[in-house]
């Protein structure tokens, strides 16, 4: 199966399943230890993840809150760079050829490697999508085409403040799905207004035909379920990193891959269960999204 078809196939499978909302967990590559990443990825898939977002550690992650910033800094202190992240994806692919993997990060590591070299290496590793936070869609046409040429979906962020012109720019270059940031601010901050998110998603869908995932501020089954009734996917990062962090405390490094993977999977399974639970009154989530 080609890389670019894995994301579309994952959304198609979920659309035919109970709940119909895809689950996209985010984890920082190399946290809490480099050896922990691949076991955590497999545990998340076993717990019901449809797509995996793998954060590339960077020294100045401007869109990320303190929890993810700390995890990124910890990974950097252990020497984890972009090539190491690609090696982790390649290792994951040895036993999972189906689950899409999206790299999420910043332009600097890509530019240091070179866009063409990065696209080729990402394809060889088995990457399916790439979200570079600080590549604006108006200036990312060439990079997006380069990724597509290597079977990788370019993915972009939309926010509450995004103008219609920028939504249309994203619609022209995005593939796979788009990621709607539900809050003004950084990851892990603020209070969710589900009604406002619902209104914004309806507006975005006037311009974007791709699935729309919603992230930032989703912390438990209740918030995931509320947004899952409106979105095509929910993206969860900060709270998952916190669960991994808690599991790593006091655990010897050699046992962290096992213990942290178990904790991550157990917590994500509660989110999958909340998303899949029958909605009150019997109306399907898909019918509410299209209402």
Secondary structure by P-SEA (a helix, b strand, c coil): ccccaaaaaaaaaaaaccccbbbbbbbccccccccaaaaaaaaaaaacccbbbbbccccccccccaaaaaaaaaaaaacccaaaaaaaaaaaacccccbbbbbbbcaaaaaaacaaaaaaaaaaacccbbbccccccccaaaaaaaaaaacbbbbbcccccccaaaaaaaaaccccbbbbcccccccccccccaaaaaaaaaaaaaccccbbbbbcccccaaaaaaaaaccccccccaaaaaaaaaaaccccccaaaaaaaaaaaaaaaaaaaaaaccccccccaaaaaac
